[in-house]
Amino acid sequence: MTAGTALNAERRRVEIERSSEETVDVLVVGGGITGAGVALDAAARGLRVTLIEAEDLAFGTSRFSSKLVHGGLRYLATGDFATARESAIERHHLMSTIAPHLIRPLAQVLPFGPGVTVRQRAAGAVGMGMGDLLRMHAHTRRTVLPAPRPVTARTVLRLTPGVRPRGLRGGMLSYDGQLIDDARLVVSVARTAAGLGARILTRVRALALRAEGATVEDAITGERWELRARSVVNATGVWAGALDESITVRPSRGTHIVLDADSLGSPRAALTIPLEGSISRYIFALPQQLGRVIVGITDEDAPGPIPRVAEPSEGEISFLLANLNRVLAHPIRREHVRGAFAGLRPLVDSGTASTADVSRRHLVSMSDEGFVTVLGGKLTTYRRMAEDAVDSVVSARGISAPASRTTTLPLVRDGASVARSTHADAHTFVAEGIPVTRATVEFAVREELALSAEDVLDRRTRIGLVPPDRERAAPFIEEIVAETLTRLR
């Protein structure tokens, strides 16, 4: 790598000062997983890159996923074999080479109980078998993702203790990839790009895009200046249409609820539940860090102005609870929900009646102004989206660059550096019962470009998913962030 991977307020200050002095090869607008992926792909080809983000890394949709790196089982069920195949191949790259330290194999259980019809059981078993064929096609080893198999009722209850035992006739067990955290993936991709020389500038908003650069504004100081570039990529997700009027974005809201893991018996596997009457749509109860389980996901049209942060509806929360409770021994009530969050999928409008039917294939297109917009896709396929976007801009703008090499480029690892701290209480938790330490917060500010307590609460950790936890931890985290920022100056 040609530069350090540490991202912080001081590096941001220096690189903002330098950003007006040169013309870069690629200007990337958007700091979600797609934009970070584009920055990494371009930097790995030896191109000069600047990424700007109006808020924080992973501020938008990228932090609100189900955190699955999946092989496209749903797409098989709907006949979209191309997307399923692409997902399986990209999952293989991520779990085998790019980020095995950020992804673990996740057991998934489809229970054969009264809430799951015979047709759904058969479709699930067949789909899991086809998914295993895709795993083999992608050359993912069985030591990484074991083969699916039928299991007994006893095994179902051992892995997912909350399932109703009465009438249970075993189930199917399969495996997929699960991110430790989706926002951490974005930050790791951005840091890896920074290590290859990319400028990563958060709190810098694009006011106008054109083929040769952008007019931008520092959201902290209010300063405006011009960024010059040989090519520009609009990777702003659901906000892409505000910068490229030729694109019609159809946002789809995906909502999850947050539960305490012990309310479901502290499951060791994800619970897979087909929606009533469907053989292609599921909700999942997914074990998470910090002793939580998230349950999702919905797929609802979200017309109108794009909010800064999407809000779940009570209807969606009720929908998730109703489907979850179909297979549980003890129903989860509304008061058991510790938190809820929603993200907006940046789908390309294809005129279908429901967003659930909109293709998850990504789109790379040239705007009338001469910059490239990349839209759609899935978190799992971010690397391929980025490769296609960079291929497009270097071809359109006549930039000399080698082929992408990100399939063999590992992401930066934190290693023991997270634990480094000058404080005696480095391993003290930020609040009782929340296993996040002072050292973790300091690392977020020193290495991961956290500029505020909000960045730490909501994106570098996921404390903020549970409002009471956020309230208890916020004062200590605000203090640590302020102290660490002062030491960086």
C-alpha positions in Angstrom: 0.0 0.0 0.0 1.2 3.5 -0.8 -0.4 5.3 2.2 -1.6 4.6 5.7 -5.0 3.2 6.2 -5.8 5.5 9.2 -8.6 7.9 8.5 -9.2 10.7 11.0 -10.1 14.4 11.3 -6.5 15.6 10.8 -6.0 13.6 7.6 -9.3 14.9 6.4 -8.2 18.5 7.0 -4.9 18.0 5.2 -6.5 16.3 2.2 -9.3 18.9 1.9 -6.6 21.5 1.6 -4.8 19.5 -1.2 -8.0 18.6 -3.0 -8.3 21.8 -4.9 -4.7 21.7 -6.1 -4.9 18.8 -8.5 -7.0 17.0 -11.0 -7.8 13.4 -10.0 -8.6 10.5 -12.3 -11.8 9.6 -10.6 -14.1 11.6 -8.3 -16.6 9.4 -6.4 -19.7 10.9 -4.9 -21.2 8.8 -2.1 -19.7 7.0 0.9 -21.8 3.9 1.1 -20.7 0.5 0.1 -21.0 1.2 -3.6 -19.0 4.5 -3.5 -16.4 3.0 -1.2 -16.1 0.0 -3.5 -15.7 2.3 -6.6 -12.9 4.2 -4.8 -11.1 1.0 -3.9 -11.4 -0.5 -7.4 -10.1 2.7 -9.0 -7.3 3.2 -6.4 -6.2 -0.5 -6.8 -5.7 0.2 -10.6 -3.3 2.9 -9.7 -5.7 5.8 -10.4 -5.8 9.0 -8.4 -9.1 9.0 -6.5 -11.1 11.3 -4.3 -14.3 10.2 -2.6 -16.7 12.7 -1.1 -19.7 11.9 1.2 -22.2 14.5 2.5 -22.6 12.8 5.9 -20.6 9.9 7.2 -19.3 6.6 5.8 -22.2 4.1 5.7 -24.7 6.8 6.6 -27.5 5.7 4.3 -28.7 2.3 3.1 -25.5 0.4 3.7 -25.9 0.3 7.5 -29.5 -0.8 7.4 -29.1 -4.2 5.6 -29.8 -7.7 7.0 -26.0 -8.1 7.2 -26.2 -11.2 5.0 -23.6 -11.9 2.3 -26.0 -14.3 0.5 -25.8 -16.6 -2.4 -29.1 -15.5 -4.0 -31.6 -18.1 -2.9 -34.5 -15.7 -3.3 -33.4 -14.9 -6.8 -33.5 -18.6 -7.7 -37.0 -18.8 -6.4 -38.1 -16.0 -8.8 -36.1 -17.3 -11.7 -33.5 -14.6 -11.8 -30.6 -17.0 -12.2 -28.1 -14.4 -13.4 -28.4 -12.4 -10.2 -28.3 -15.6 -8.1 -25.1 -16.7 -9.9 -23.5 -13.3 -9.5 -24.4 -13.2 -5.8 -22.8 -16.7 -5.2 -19.6 -15.7 -7.0 -19.2 -12.4 -5.1 -20.0 -14.2 -1.8 -17.2 -16.6 -2.6 -14.7 -13.7 -3.2 -15.7 -12.0 0.0 -15.6 -15.1 2.2 -12.5 -16.7 0.7 -10.2 -13.8 0.0 -11.5 -10.2 0.4 -13.0 -10.2 3.9 -13.1 -13.6 5.7 -12.3 -11.7 8.9 -15.6 -9.7 8.6 -17.9 -12.6 7.6 -18.8 -15.8 9.3 -20.8 -18.8 8.1 -24.3 -18.5 9.5 -26.5 -21.5 10.1 -30.1 -21.0 8.9 -33.0 -23.1 10.0 -36.3 -23.6 8.1 -38.6 -25.3 10.6 -41.1 -27.8 9.4 -43.9 -26.9 11.8 -47.6 -25.9 11.6 -46.7 -22.4 10.4 -44.9 -23.7 7.3 -46.9 -25.5 4.6 -45.9 -28.7 2.8 -45.4 -26.6 -0.4 -43.2 -24.1 1.4 -41.1 -26.9 3.0 -40.6 -28.6 -0.4 -39.7 -25.3 -2.1 -37.3 -24.4 0.7 -35.5 -27.7 0.5 -35.3 -27.6 -3.3 -34.1 -24.0 -3.2 -31.4 -24.8 -0.6 -30.2 -27.7 -2.8 -30.0 -25.4 -5.8 -28.2 -22.8 -3.7 -25.6 -25.5 -2.9 -25.1 -26.1 -6.6 -24.4 -22.3 -7.0 -21.9 -22.6 -4.1 -20.1 -25.4 -6.0 -20.2 -23.4 -9.2 -18.5 -20.5 -7.4 -15.9 -22.9 -6.0 -16.7 -22.1 -2.4 -15.4 -24.9 -0.2 -17.6 -26.9 2.1 -15.4 -26.0 5.0 -16.5 -22.4 4.4 -20.2 -23.2 3.7 -21.4 -26.7 4.7 -24.0 -28.4 2.5 -27.7 -28.1 3.4 -29.3 -31.1 5.1 -32.5 -32.1 6.8 -32.4 -32.1 10.6 -34.5 -33.5 13.4 -36.9 -31.5 15.6 -34.3 -31.8 18.4 -31.6 -30.1 16.3 -34.1 -27.3 15.2 -34.9 -26.6 18.9 -31.2 -26.7 19.9 -30.3 -24.1 17.2 -33.4 -22.0 17.5 -34.9 -22.6 21.0 -37.8 -20.2 20.5 -39.5 -22.4 17.9 -42.9 -24.0 18.9 -42.1 -27.7 19.6 -45.7 -28.9 19.2 -46.2 -30.3 15.7 -42.5 -29.7 14.7 -41.4 -32.3 12.2 -37.7 -31.3 11.9 -36.5 -28.8 9.3 -33.9 -27.9 6.8 -30.4 -26.6 7.8 -28.4 -24.5 5.4 -25.6 -22.0 5.6 -24.9 -18.5 4.2 -22.5 -15.7 5.0 -23.2 -13.1 7.7 -21.3 -9.8 8.2 -20.2 -9.0 11.7 -21.5 -5.5 10.7 -22.4 -3.9 7.4 -21.2 -0.5 8.3 -17.8 -2.0 9.3 -17.5 -3.5 5.9 -17.9 0.0 4.3 -15.3 1.5 6.6 -12.9 -1.3 5.9 -13.3 -0.8 2.2 -12.8 2.9 2.5 -9.7 2.4 4.7 -8.2 -0.1 2.2 -8.8 2.5 -0.6 -7.1 5.1 1.6 -4.1 2.8 2.0 -3.8 2.8 -1.8 -3.8 6.6 -1.9 -7.5 7.5 -2.2 -8.7 10.6 -0.5 -11.8 9.9 1.7 -13.6 13.1 2.6 -16.7 12.9 4.7 -19.0 15.9 5.5 -18.3 17.2 2.0 -21.4 17.7 -0.1 -21.7 17.7 -3.9 -23.7 20.7 -4.9 -23.4 20.1 -8.7 -21.8 17.4 -10.8 -20.4 17.6 -14.3 -18.1 15.5 -16.5 -14.9 17.2 -15.2 -15.7 17.5 -11.5 -18.0 19.0 -9.0 -18.8 22.1 -6.9 -18.7 21.0 -3.3 -19.2 22.3 0.2 -17.6 21.4 3.5 -20.6 20.7 5.8 -18.6 21.6 8.9 -17.1 25.0 7.8 -19.4 26.0 5.0 -16.5 26.5 2.6 -17.1 25.9 -1.1 -14.6 25.0 -3.8 -14.2 23.1 -7.1 -13.0 19.6 -7.4 -11.5 18.7 -10.8 -11.5 15.2 -12.2 -11.1 13.4 -15.4 -14.2 11.3 -14.6 -17.0 11.3 -12.0 -19.1 8.5 -10.6 -22.4 9.2 -8.9 -22.8 6.5 -6.3 -25.3 8.3 -4.0 -27.9 5.5 -3.9 -31.5 6.7 -3.3 -30.2 10.3 -3.7 -28.8 9.6 -7.2 -31.7 11.1 -9.0 -31.1 14.5 -7.4 -27.8 14.7 -9.2 -28.8 12.8 -12.4 -32.2 13.8 -13.7 -32.1 11.0 -16.4 -32.3 8.4 -13.6 -35.7 7.4 -12.0 -35.1 5.9 -8.6 -37.9 3.8 -6.9 -37.0 3.6 -3.3 -38.1 0.5 -1.4 -38.2 0.6 2.4 -36.7 -2.4 4.2 -37.5 -2.5 7.9 -36.0 -4.6 10.7 -36.9 -4.8 14.4 -34.4 -5.4 17.2 -35.0 -7.9 19.9 -33.0 -9.2 22.9 -31.5 -12.6 21.9 -32.7 -14.1 25.2 -36.4 -13.4 24.2 -35.9 -16.1 21.5 -33.8 -18.4 23.7 -30.5 -17.0 22.5 -30.5 -18.7 19.1 -27.4 -20.1 17.5 -28.8 -20.0 14.0 -31.0 -17.7 11.9 -34.7 -18.6 11.8 -36.0 -18.6 8.2 -39.8 -18.1 7.9 -41.7 -18.1 4.6 -44.3 -15.4 4.2 -47.8 -16.7 4.3 -48.8 -18.0 0.8 -45.3 -17.4 -0.7 -42.5 -19.8 -1.7 -40.1 -17.0 -2.7 -40.3 -14.4 0.1 -39.0 -14.9 3.7 -38.4 -13.1 6.9 -35.3 -13.9 9.0 -34.6 -13.7 12.7 -30.8 -13.2 12.6 -28.5 -13.3 15.7 -26.3 -10.2 16.0 -23.5 -8.7 18.1 -24.3 -7.1 21.5 -26.7 -9.9 22.4 -29.4 -8.9 19.9 -31.5 -10.5 17.2 -32.8 -8.5 14.2 -36.0 -9.6 12.4 -36.6 -8.5 8.8 -37.1 -7.6 6.2 -40.0 -5.7 4.6 -40.2 -4.5 1.0 -42.5 -1.5 0.8 -42.8 1.3 -1.8 -41.4 4.6 -0.3 -42.6 7.3 -2.7 -42.0 11.0 -2.0 -39.1 13.1 -0.8 -36.0 11.1 0.4 -35.7 11.5 4.1 -32.3 11.9 5.8 -32.9 8.7 7.7 -35.9 6.5 6.9 -38.3 5.6 9.7 -40.1 2.2 10.1 -43.9 2.2 10.1 -46.0 0.6 12.9 -47.6 -1.5 10.1 -44.2 -2.9 9.1 -43.3 -3.7 12.7 -46.7 -5.5 13.2 -46.1 -7.4 9.9 -42.7 -8.7 11.1 -44.1 -9.7 14.5 -47.1 -11.5 13.0 -44.9 -13.6 10.7 -42.3 -14.3 13.4 -44.9 -15.4 15.9 -46.4 -18.0 13.5 -43.5 -20.3 14.4 -42.7 -19.4 18.0 -43.7 -21.1 21.2 -44.1 -17.8 23.1 -45.2 -14.8 21.0 -43.1 -11.7 20.9 -45.3 -8.6 21.8 -44.8 -5.1 20.7 -43.3 -4.1 24.1 -40.5 -6.7 23.6 -39.2 -4.7 20.6 -36.1 -2.9 21.7 -35.6 -0.9 18.6 -36.4 -0.7 14.8 -34.6 0.6 11.8 -35.3 1.1 8.1 -33.2 1.6 5.0 -34.2 2.6 1.5 -33.1 0.3 -1.4 -32.1 2.4 -4.4 -34.0 0.4 -7.0 -34.2 1.3 -10.7 -37.8 2.0 -11.6 -39.0 -0.7 -14.1 -42.7 0.0 -13.9 -43.6 -3.2 -11.9 -46.6 -3.1 -9.6 -44.5 -4.0 -6.5 -41.0 -3.2 -5.4 -40.6 -6.9 -4.4 -40.7 -7.6 -8.2 -38.1 -5.0 -9.2 -34.9 -6.6 -10.4 -31.9 -6.4 -8.0 -29.5 -6.2 -11.0 -27.4 -3.0 -10.9 -27.4 -0.3 -13.5 -24.3 1.7 -14.8 -25.3 4.5 -17.1 -23.9 7.7 -18.5 -25.7 10.9 -17.6 -26.5 13.7 -20.0 -23.8 15.8 -18.2 -21.1 13.2 -18.9 -20.7 11.5 -15.5 -21.5 7.9 -14.7 -24.3 6.8 -12.3 -24.2 3.4 -10.6 -27.5 2.3 -9.0 -29.3 -0.7 -7.7 -27.7 -4.0 -6.9 -27.1 -5.6 -3.5 -24.6 -5.3 -0.7 -23.2 -8.7 -1.6 -22.4 -7.6 -5.2 -20.8 -4.2 -4.3 -17.4 -5.3 -5.7 -18.8 -6.2 -9.1 -20.9 -3.0 -9.2 -17.7 -1.0 -8.5 -15.7 -2.9 -11.2 -18.4 -2.2 -13.8 -18.6 1.5 -12.9 -14.8 2.0 -13.1 -14.7 0.0 -16.4 -17.3 2.4 -17.7 -15.6 5.6 -16.7 -12.1 4.7 -17.9 -13.6 3.6 -21.2 -15.8 6.6 -21.7 -13.2 9.2 -20.7 -10.2 7.5 -22.3 -8.3 6.9 -19.1 -5.5 4.3 -19.3 -5.9 1.8 -16.5 -5.4 -2.0 -16.0 -8.2 -4.4 -15.3 -9.8 -4.6 -11.8 -7.9 -6.6 -9.2 -10.2 -6.4 -6.3 -11.2 -10.2 -6.4 -7.7 -10.9 -4.9 -7.3 -7.8 -2.7 -7.9 -8.4 1.0 -9.4 -5.7 3.1 -7.5 -4.1 5.9 -7.6 -5.9 9.2 -7.8 -4.1 12.6 -5.8 -6.7 14.5 -4.7 -5.8 17.9 -4.6 -2.1 17.1 -8.2 -1.6 18.3 -7.0 -2.2 21.9 -4.3 0.5 21.8 -5.1 3.3 24.3 -3.2 5.7 26.5 -5.8 5.3 29.2 -5.7 2.9 32.1 -9.4 2.2 31.7 -9.1 1.4 28.0 -11.1 -1.8 28.4 -13.8 -0.2 30.5 -17.3 -0.5 28.9 -19.0 2.7 27.8 -22.0 1.7 29.8 -23.0 -1.2 32.1 -24.1 -4.2 30.0 -22.8 -2.7 26.7 -19.6 -4.6 25.7 -18.1 -1.7 23.8 -14.8 -0.3 25.3 -13.1 3.1 25.4 -10.4 1.6 23.2 -13.0 0.8 20.5 -14.3 4.4 20.6 -10.8 5.9 20.4 -9.9 3.6 17.5 -13.0 4.7 15.6 -11.9 8.4 15.9 -8.2 7.7 15.4 -8.5 5.2 12.5 -12.0 5.1 11.1 -12.9 8.7 10.5 -15.5 9.0 13.3 -15.9 12.8 13.8 -18.8 12.8 16.3 -20.4 10.6 19.0 -23.2 10.0 16.5 -20.7 8.4 14.1 -19.6 6.0 16.9 -23.1 5.2 18.3 -24.8 4.6 15.0 -22.1 3.4 12.5 -18.8 2.4 14.1 -20.7 0.5 16.8 -24.4 -0.4 16.7 -25.3 0.8 20.2 -27.8 3.3 18.7 -30.1 0.6 17.4 -31.6 0.4 20.9 -32.6 3.9 22.1 -32.2 3.3 25.9 -28.7 1.9 25.3 -27.9 5.0 23.1 -29.1 7.3 25.9 -26.9 5.5 28.6 -23.8 5.3 26.5 -23.9 8.7 24.8 -22.4 10.9 27.5 -19.2 8.7 28.0 -18.8 8.3 24.2 -19.2 12.1 23.7 -16.4 12.6 26.2 -14.1 10.1 24.6 -14.6 11.4 21.1 -13.9 15.0 22.2 -10.7 14.0 24.0 -9.4 11.9 21.1 -10.2 14.6 18.5 -8.2 17.1 20.7 -5.2 14.8 20.8 -5.3 14.5 17.0 -4.8 18.2 16.4 
